[in-house]
Amino acid sequence: MADRKSLYILGVRVDDVTYNEAVVEIDCFVRKRTPHQIVTVNPEFIIAARRDVEFRHIINHAALSLPDGAGLLWASRLLGHPLRERVTGVDMLQHLADLATQRGYAIFLLGAAPGVAAEAARRLAERFPRLMIAGTHVGSPEPTEEPEIIEIVRCAAPDMLFVAYGAPKQDKWIARNLDRLGVPVAMGVGGAFDFISGRAQRAPMWMRRAGLEWLHRLYREPWRWRRMLALPAFAWLVITERIGLALRRGR
């Protein structure tokens, strides 16, 4: 979209879009019928992308980089370019299921643990009765499985493919195979299938609005504590960048 604004946080691109704007743009991508990769970015992604050049390149060159993470809204305000809305992967998937129902698009769910994608698809079809589910498949992001998965997806011919292999594996998998999949839109969605299927429980709405969803997830999944260490590192780096900006402006 020509008038879309983007912000680079610690060298990683995040687009300033709302849910509605993202849906409109993705609808355009589908109608163009050319391949587009969508990424959902949070502070953990940014810390990982600072170390992983390939991952950073994928995010910075994606067709759309969604601001998934309350920390990004905080960082954008501190850096003087506030993002307007947090756009989460799990909610975006459901918005796009609604779009698919209205437009007659077909979707495909790839990844997660055995049975999870199928249950997520069942629940989406229950919520959106006219939604066309082209298929589900578990598979893995291992290169040896790519030919089989690509053949399955191509035969199903979905308009939108949602991949839940976790970052950065899912995003690298999409980038490697986007031109061979034959789908207009492919989006990495992390743990979205777990939440939609009911396998994992989302934080209460008040915690989501307060930007405390990470705390609820840590409580429910304490094994994630090592990954959560990215949050203080992210905050420190953003504050350091803000101080650097202030010093340069003061010269």
C-alpha positions, 0 to 999 in steps of 0.5 A: 500500500503506497501510503502505508507507514513503517517504523524500524525498531532496532533495525527491524521493520514494523508496519503501522497498520490496524486490523482493518487496514491489514485485512484490506491489504491482504485482500488485495494480495489475494486478488493479485494472485502473486505470492506475498509473505506476511510476518507477525513481529514481536519483541522476541522476533526483533531480538532474534532478528538482530542476531539472525541476518536471514531472519531480519532480511525476511521480516524487512522484505515481507509484503506486510510486517504486523505489529504483534506485541505490546512491547512494540507499541511501547517502543514506538512511542518511546522512539517518537513514532507511535504505532496505532494498534497491536495486530496479533497473529491469532486475531488476524487469522480469525479476521482473515477467516471472516474475510475468506468467508465473505470472499469465498477464499479457501484457507489451509492450516499447516503445522502445530502438534498432531491434531491441533490444526484440524481442531483449529480448522473445525472451530473456525468452520463452526464459527464461520459456517461458509468458510472453505477449509482447503486442508490441514497438515502437520508436517515439519519445517525440515527441508527433507519434507518440503517436496511432500508438503508443497505438493499437498498445498499445491493440490489443495490450492488455497488462497491463504496458507497459515503456517505454525512452526514457530519463529523463525522456522515458519518464516524461513520455511515460507520464504524458501518455498513461497514461489513454489507453493502457488498461494497468494498469501502465506503467513506465519502464525506461531501458536495461533492454532493452539489458542483457536483449538483450545489447546492453550488458553489466552490471557483475559481481555484486561491483561491483553489490553494492559499489555500483560499477555506475556505474563499470563503465558509465562504463568501457564507455560513456565518453561518459556522463561528463557524466551522471556529474557528477550523482553528486558533485553529488548527494553534496554536496547530501545531505551539505549536507542532513545538516549542515542537519538536524544543526544544526537538531536542535542548536538 
